[in-house]
Amino acid sequence: MKSNTVAKVMSTWKSSVNIHAFVDRVDSETEHIFDDKFFERLNCVIDAVDNVATHDDDDDLKSNTCGGFEGETESKIDAILSQLPKVDELLNLKVQPHDLKLEVDFNFQLDYIVAATNLRAENYGIETVERIKLKRIAGRIIPAIVTTTTVVAGLMSLEMYKFAQGHMNIEYFKNSSVNMALPFFMFYEPLSSKRKKGTYALCNYFTK
């Protein structure tokens, strides 16, 4: 059981790494960091799986039996942040799009979707799906999700621009109702939020 779980996790990790290698341009221009075959031949060994402990009682987490010390989390966070590249080092970073092509079996995209989906299904006690069936499902769902997400993100960004510009009049803002199947788009003015003594509104919280 343990080995099967590790194998499933590694199948997700491997395909994810290969996709990132393409998007973040691990190629001839970055050979001073990684060579072209680095991610393809990269293997990982999961050690000491039995050392992972879970606690059913929250009191165990609050006790001193977890092997930690005061300030351990903060020190680990600081150590991780110190390893991240500086902002100036990322200014010239070029990212290239990775087109979704589920009909291609050797670009790691479908491998990642299958592994990640079935891992999540096992987490929630949902029946896992075979690769060929998941390929059909993803071919229908992913384009719909991407389209809807793009519209919602775009409309939300327009409203956030108004916040950034300092507009406080509620008449400048719009609620949106979208039905992509029709297609149907409706925009209308939002209702004013309930105000208490002192004329404090919820929108003030976001502008402080």
GROMACS elastic network, one bead per residue, 0.5 to 0.9 nm:
[ bonds ]
;  ai    aj funct       b0    kb
    1     4     6  0.51524   500
    1     5     6  0.62689   500
    1     6     6  0.87388   500
    2     5     6  0.51983   500
    2     6     6  0.62861   500
    2     7     6  0.86387   500
    2    49     6  0.81369   500
    3     6     6  0.51229   500
    3     7     6  0.60936   500
    3     8     6  0.86677   500
    4     7     6  0.50738   500
    4     8     6  0.62701   500
    4     9     6  0.87116   500
    5     8     6  0.52140   500
    5     9     6  0.62927   500
    5    10     6  0.86424   500
    5   119     6  0.87573   500
    6     9     6  0.51325   500
    6    10     6  0.61030   500
    6    11     6  0.86237   500
    6    46     6  0.74659   500
    6    49     6  0.88671   500
    7    10     6  0.51101   500
    7    11     6  0.61964   500
    7    12     6  0.88331   500
    8    11     6  0.51468   500
    8    12     6  0.65949   500
    8    13     6  0.87983   500
    8   115     6  0.64919   500
    8   116     6  0.86096   500
    8   118     6  0.86581   500
    8   119     6  0.71916   500
    9    12     6  0.52953   500
    9    13     6  0.62969   500
    9    14     6  0.87630   500
    9   115     6  0.75355   500
    9   116     6  0.81828   500
    9   119     6  0.75350   500
   10    14     6  0.59521   500
   10    15     6  0.85789   500
   10    44     6  0.79303   500
   10    46     6  0.89940   500
   10   115     6  0.89031   500
   11    14     6  0.53292   500
   11    15     6  0.64071   500
   11    16     6  0.85570   500
   11   111     6  0.75593   500
   11   112     6  0.73841   500
   11   115     6  0.62248   500
   11   116     6  0.86167   500
   12    15     6  0.55702   500
   12    16     6  0.60926   500
   12    17     6  0.86329   500
   12   111     6  0.73779   500
   12   112     6  0.53057   500
   12   113     6  0.80915   500
   12   114     6  0.82372   500
   12   115     6  0.51159   500
   12   116     6  0.58198   500
   12   119     6  0.86358   500
   13    16     6  0.51426   500
   13    17     6  0.61076   500
   13    18     6  0.87306   500
   13   112     6  0.79329   500
   13   115     6  0.89012   500
   14    17     6  0.52433   500
   14    18     6  0.64074   500
   14    19     6  0.88301   500
   14    39     6  0.82877   500
   14    40     6  0.84023   500
   14    42     6  0.82295   500
   14    43     6  0.81733   500
   14   108     6  0.84632   500
   14   112     6  0.81136   500
   15    18     6  0.52033   500
   15    19     6  0.63213   500
   15    20     6  0.87471   500
   15   107     6  0.84847   500
   15   108     6  0.50211   500
   15   109     6  0.70025   500
   15   110     6  0.86471   500
   15   111     6  0.61361   500
   15   112     6  0.51445   500
   15   113     6  0.89330   500
   15   115     6  0.87355   500
   16    19     6  0.52039   500
   16    20     6  0.62719   500
   16    21     6  0.86001   500
   16   108     6  0.75661   500
   16   109     6  0.80808   500
   16   111     6  0.87510   500
   16   112     6  0.60884   500
   17    20     6  0.51401   500
   17    21     6  0.60905   500
   17    22     6  0.88128   500
   17    39     6  0.68105   500
   17    40     6  0.87454   500
   18    22     6  0.65324   500
   18    23     6  0.88679   500
   18    39     6  0.62142   500
   18    40     6  0.69220   500
   18   107     6  0.82225   500
   18   108     6  0.68185   500
   18   109     6  0.89961   500
   19    22     6  0.52892   500
   19    23     6  0.63396   500
   19    24     6  0.85949   500
   19    98     6  0.78531   500
   19   107     6  0.77447   500
   19   108     6  0.66756   500
   19   109     6  0.71373   500
   19   112     6  0.87621   500
   20    23     6  0.50194   500
   20    24     6  0.57659   500
   20    25     6  0.81040   500
   20    26     6  0.84453   500
   21    24     6  0.54071   500
   21    25     6  0.59272   500
   21    26     6  0.50662   500
   21    27     6  0.82529   500
   21    39     6  0.70527   500
   22    25     6  0.51468   500
   22    26     6  0.61554   500
   22    27     6  0.80634   500
   22    95     6  0.88072   500
   22    96     6  0.76950   500
   22    97     6  0.85540   500
   22    98     6  0.71948   500
   23    26     6  0.79634   500
   23    94     6  0.88643   500
   23    95     6  0.56808   500
   23    96     6  0.51980   500
   23    97     6  0.61119   500
   23    98     6  0.60599   500
   24    27     6  0.89591   500
   24    93     6  0.82191   500
   24    94     6  0.70712   500
   24    95     6  0.52229   500
   24    96     6  0.68186   500
   25    28     6  0.86609   500
   25    29     6  0.79324   500
   25    30     6  0.73869   500
   25    94     6  0.75310   500
   25    95     6  0.67286   500
   25    96     6  0.70956   500
   26    29     6  0.75028   500
   26    30     6  0.57592   500
   26    31     6  0.75926   500
   26    33     6  0.85708   500
   26    34     6  0.69065   500
   26    35     6  0.76107   500
   26    36     6  0.65840   500
   26    38     6  0.87389   500
   26    39     6  0.86465   500
   27    30     6  0.54876   500
   27    31     6  0.65287   500
   27    34     6  0.80352   500
   27    35     6  0.71198   500
   27    36     6  0.53929   500
   27    37     6  0.88830   500
   28    31     6  0.53051   500
   28    32     6  0.86750   500
   28    34     6  0.89237   500
   28    35     6  0.73211   500
   28    36     6  0.65737   500
   29    32     6  0.78335   500
   30    33     6  0.55815   500
   30    34     6  0.62383   500
   30    35     6  0.72865   500
   30    36     6  0.83840   500
   31    36     6  0.68547   500
   32    35     6  0.73234   500
   34    37     6  0.80588   500
   34    38     6  0.60155   500
   34    39     6  0.83721   500
   35    38     6  0.54017   500
   35    39     6  0.85336   500
   36    39     6  0.77270   500
   36    40     6  0.83078   500
   37    40     6  0.52244   500
   37    41     6  0.62568   500
   37    42     6  0.84017   500
   38    41     6  0.57221   500
   38    42     6  0.60235   500
   39    43     6  0.84358   500
   40    43     6  0.85558   500
   46    49     6  0.68666   500
   47    50     6  0.85299   500
   47    51     6  0.89747   500
   48    51     6  0.54312   500
   48    52     6  0.76547   500
   49    52     6  0.58497   500
   50    53     6  0.77636   500
   55    58     6  0.68017   500
   55    59     6  0.86820   500
   55    60     6  0.64694   500
   55    61     6  0.70181   500
   56    59     6  0.88403   500
   56    60     6  0.80420   500
   57    60     6  0.57098   500
   57    61     6  0.74591   500
   58    61     6  0.52659   500
   58    62     6  0.66752   500
   58    63     6  0.89668   500
   59    62     6  0.50588   500
   59    63     6  0.62646   500
   60    63     6  0.51800   500
   60    64     6  0.79319   500
   60    65     6  0.70107   500
   60    66     6  0.74034   500
   61    64     6  0.78348   500
   61    65     6  0.77752   500
   61    66     6  0.65290   500
   62    65     6  0.84456   500
   62    66     6  0.82988   500
   63    66     6  0.69527   500
   64    67     6  0.67316   500
   64    68     6  0.72576   500
   64    69     6  0.80400   500
   65    68     6  0.78654   500
   66    69     6  0.87637   500
   68    71     6  0.87136   500
   68    72     6  0.64839   500
   68    73     6  0.86770   500
   69    72     6  0.54581   500
   69    73     6  0.85874   500
   70    73     6  0.80236   500
   70    74     6  0.89023   500
   71    74     6  0.53095   500
   71    75     6  0.62097   500
   71    76     6  0.87124   500
   72    75     6  0.51922   500
   72    76     6  0.62308   500
   72    77     6  0.86776   500
   73    76     6  0.51797   500
   73    77     6  0.62281   500
   73    78     6  0.86941   500
   74    77     6  0.50926   500
   74    78     6  0.62132   500
   74    79     6  0.86306   500
   75    78     6  0.51065   500
   75    79     6  0.61776   500
   75    80     6  0.86978   500
   76    79     6  0.50285   500
   76    80     6  0.62346   500
   76    81     6  0.86274   500
   77    80     6  0.51646   500
   77    81     6  0.61436   500
   77    82     6  0.85875   500
   78    81     6  0.51167   500
   78    82     6  0.61226   500
   78    83     6  0.88306   500
   79    82     6  0.52286   500
   79    83     6  0.66911   500
   80    83     6  0.53473   500
   80    84     6  0.68307   500
   81    84     6  0.53267   500
   81    85     6  0.86386   500
   82    85     6  0.80368   500
   85    88     6  0.82368   500
   85    89     6  0.63058   500
   85    90     6  0.72910   500
   86    89     6  0.53673   500
   86    90     6  0.69395   500
   87    90     6  0.53253   500
   87    91     6  0.66728   500
   88    91     6  0.54728   500
   88    92     6  0.83187   500
   89    92     6  0.71643   500
   89    93     6  0.78584   500
   90    93     6  0.50869   500
   90    94     6  0.87637   500
   91    94     6  0.86651   500
   98   101     6  0.89288   500
  100   109     6  0.73134   500
  101   104     6  0.57755   500
  101   105     6  0.86697   500
  101   107     6  0.80804   500
  101   109     6  0.75209   500
  101   110     6  0.84477   500
  102   105     6  0.70562   500
  102   107     6  0.85795   500
  102   109     6  0.67963   500
  102   110     6  0.59245   500
  102   135     6  0.70316   500
  102   138     6  0.82059   500
  102   139     6  0.71022   500
  103   110     6  0.85499   500
  103   135     6  0.83942   500
  104   107     6  0.63540   500
  104   108     6  0.86714   500
  104   109     6  0.83871   500
  104   110     6  0.81715   500
  105   108     6  0.70510   500
  105   109     6  0.79029   500
  105   110     6  0.68670   500
  105   111     6  0.79679   500
  106   109     6  0.79807   500
  106   110     6  0.84775   500
  106   111     6  0.85394   500
  107   110     6  0.76468   500
  107   111     6  0.82500   500
  108   112     6  0.61023   500
  108   113     6  0.86815   500
  109   112     6  0.53033   500
  109   113     6  0.63749   500
  109   114     6  0.87465   500
  110   114     6  0.60159   500
  110   115     6  0.84658   500
  110   131     6  0.82564   500
  110   134     6  0.87853   500
  110   135     6  0.71774   500
  110   138     6  0.88540   500
  111   114     6  0.53045   500
  111   115     6  0.61438   500
  111   116     6  0.84834   500
  111   131     6  0.84451   500
  112   115     6  0.52572   500
  112   116     6  0.58803   500
  112   117     6  0.82187   500
  113   116     6  0.53252   500
  113   117     6  0.57918   500
  113   118     6  0.83985   500
  113   134     6  0.83318   500
  113   135     6  0.87000   500
  113   138     6  0.82649   500
  114   117     6  0.53033   500
  114   118     6  0.61136   500
  114   119     6  0.84980   500
  114   129     6  0.80488   500
  114   130     6  0.79793   500
  114   131     6  0.62158   500
  114   134     6  0.68110   500
  114   135     6  0.81340   500
  115   118     6  0.54464   500
  115   119     6  0.61108   500
  115   120     6  0.86356   500
  116   119     6  0.51976   500
  116   120     6  0.62016   500
  116   121     6  0.85729   500
  117   120     6  0.52230   500
  117   121     6  0.61015   500
  117   122     6  0.87311   500
  117   128     6  0.79835   500
  117   129     6  0.83931   500
  117   134     6  0.87636   500
  118   122     6  0.61784   500
  118   123     6  0.85865   500
  118   126     6  0.85096   500
  118   127     6  0.81506   500
  118   128     6  0.52257   500
  118   129     6  0.67531   500
  118   130     6  0.88563   500
  119   122     6  0.52382   500
  119   123     6  0.63532   500
  119   124     6  0.89594   500
  119   128     6  0.82517   500
  120   124     6  0.65145   500
  120   125     6  0.86110   500
  120   126     6  0.82524   500
  121   124     6  0.53351   500
  121   125     6  0.59553   500
  121   127     6  0.63835   500
  121   128     6  0.59800   500
  121   129     6  0.87890   500
  122   126     6  0.58365   500
  122   127     6  0.71913   500
  122   128     6  0.69913   500
  123   126     6  0.76736   500
  125   128     6  0.88219   500
  129   132     6  0.84275   500
  129   133     6  0.65309   500
  129   134     6  0.60780   500
  130   133     6  0.55092   500
  130   134     6  0.61338   500
  130   135     6  0.86185   500
  131   134     6  0.51509   500
  131   135     6  0.60963   500
  131   136     6  0.88834   500
  132   135     6  0.50834   500
  132   136     6  0.66538   500
  132   137     6  0.89359   500
  133   136     6  0.53054   500
  133   137     6  0.64105   500
  133   138     6  0.87083   500
  134   138     6  0.59356   500
  134   139     6  0.83620   500
  135   138     6  0.52518   500
  135   139     6  0.60980   500
  135   140     6  0.88886   500
  136   139     6  0.51615   500
  136   140     6  0.66962   500
  136   141     6  0.88821   500
  137   140     6  0.54422   500
  137   141     6  0.61401   500
  137   142     6  0.83359   500
  138   141     6  0.50963   500
  138   142     6  0.54313   500
  138   143     6  0.82686   500
  139   142     6  0.61262   500
  139   143     6  0.71091   500
  140   143     6  0.63817   500
  140   144     6  0.69694   500
  141   144     6  0.52721   500
  141   145     6  0.61679   500
  141   146     6  0.86528   500
  142   145     6  0.50818   500
  142   146     6  0.60439   500
  142   147     6  0.85236   500
  143   146     6  0.51638   500
  143   147     6  0.61041   500
  143   148     6  0.86115   500
  144   147     6  0.52600   500
  144   148     6  0.61913   500
  144   149     6  0.84567   500
  144   180     6  0.88801   500
  145   148     6  0.52631   500
  145   149     6  0.58587   500
  145   150     6  0.83894   500
  146   149     6  0.51735   500
  146   150     6  0.60485   500
  146   151     6  0.87136   500
  147   150     6  0.52682   500
  147   151     6  0.64521   500
  147   152     6  0.88267   500
  147   180     6  0.85523   500
  148   151     6  0.52498   500
  148   152     6  0.62143   500
  148   153     6  0.85077   500
  148   178     6  0.89503   500
  148   180     6  0.72067   500
  149   152     6  0.51978   500
  149   153     6  0.59193   500
  149   154     6  0.83839   500
  150   153     6  0.51913   500
  150   154     6  0.60083   500
  150   155     6  0.86034   500
  151   154     6  0.51515   500
  151   155     6  0.61806   500
  151   156     6  0.85239   500
  151   178     6  0.86616   500
  152   155     6  0.52606   500
  152   156     6  0.60404   500
  152   157     6  0.84639   500
  152   176     6  0.88662   500
  152   178     6  0.85379   500
  153   156     6  0.51455   500
  153   157     6  0.60166   500
  153   158     6  0.87119   500
  154   157     6  0.50923   500
  154   158     6  0.64037   500
  154   159     6  0.89776   500
  155   158     6  0.52293   500
  155   159     6  0.67191   500
  155   160     6  0.89212   500
  155   176     6  0.76303   500
  156   159     6  0.52689   500
  156   160     6  0.63301   500
  156   161     6  0.87759   500
  156   176     6  0.89811   500
  157   161     6  0.61765   500
  157   162     6  0.88253   500
  158   161     6  0.52164   500
  158   162     6  0.68224   500
  159   162     6  0.52742   500
  159   163     6  0.67974   500
  159   164     6  0.89628   500
  159   172     6  0.88650   500
  159   173     6  0.64177   500
  159   174     6  0.73920   500
  159   175     6  0.89948   500
  160   163     6  0.50112   500
  160   164     6  0.62622   500
  160   165     6  0.86494   500
  161   165     6  0.61694   500
  161   166     6  0.87368   500
  162   165     6  0.50622   500
  162   166     6  0.64640   500
  162   167     6  0.56770   500
  162   168     6  0.84951   500
  162   172     6  0.77110   500
  162   173     6  0.75482   500
  163   166     6  0.51972   500
  163   167     6  0.57378   500
  163   168     6  0.74919   500
  163   206     6  0.82910   500
  163   207     6  0.71955   500
  164   167     6  0.76953   500
  164   207     6  0.83039   500
  166   207     6  0.80046   500
  167   170     6  0.81667   500
  167   172     6  0.72038   500
  167   173     6  0.87828   500
  168   171     6  0.86733   500
  168   172     6  0.78927   500
  168   203     6  0.82796   500
  168   204     6  0.86550   500
  169   172     6  0.58436   500
  169   173     6  0.77807   500
  170   173     6  0.55573   500
  170   174     6  0.83657   500
  170   189     6  0.77666   500
  170   190     6  0.72590   500
  170   191     6  0.81543   500
  170   192     6  0.70982   500
  171   174     6  0.76022   500
  171   189     6  0.63951   500
  171   190     6  0.78272   500
  172   189     6  0.81411   500
  173   188     6  0.85753   500
  173   189     6  0.64763   500
  173   190     6  0.70922   500
  174   187     6  0.59984   500
  174   188     6  0.54149   500
  174   190     6  0.60790   500
  175   186     6  0.82114   500
  175   187     6  0.55645   500
  175   188     6  0.52773   500
  175   189     6  0.59444   500
  175   190     6  0.57353   500
  176   185     6  0.72239   500
  176   186     6  0.57128   500
  176   188     6  0.66256   500
  176   189     6  0.88940   500
  177   184     6  0.79119   500
  177   185     6  0.58691   500
  177   186     6  0.50454   500
  177   187     6  0.64249   500
  177   188     6  0.84845   500
  178   183     6  0.76402   500
  178   184     6  0.56431   500
  178   186     6  0.64337   500
  178   187     6  0.87869   500
  179   182     6  0.60416   500
  179   183     6  0.55539   500
  179   185     6  0.65734   500
  179   186     6  0.89636   500
  180   184     6  0.63721   500
  180   185     6  0.81820   500
  181   184     6  0.76193   500
  190   193     6  0.88129   500
  192   195     6  0.85034   500
  192   201     6  0.87907   500
  193   201     6  0.64407   500
  193   202     6  0.70127   500
  193   203     6  0.84661   500
  194   200     6  0.88592   500
  194   201     6  0.70274   500
  194   202     6  0.83990   500
  195   198     6  0.80349   500
  195   199     6  0.57378   500
  195   200     6  0.59166   500
  195   201     6  0.56727   500
  195   202     6  0.84276   500
  196   199     6  0.58721   500
  196   200     6  0.62137   500
  196   201     6  0.77747   500
  197   200     6  0.72056   500
  200   203     6  0.85038   500
  200   204     6  0.68966   500
  200   205     6  0.89188   500
  201   204     6  0.55798   500
  201   205     6  0.76269   500
  202   205     6  0.56510   500
  202   206     6  0.76356   500
  203   206     6  0.55353   500
  203   207     6  0.68299   500
  204   207     6  0.52426   500
  204   208     6  0.64618   500
  205   208     6  0.57607   500
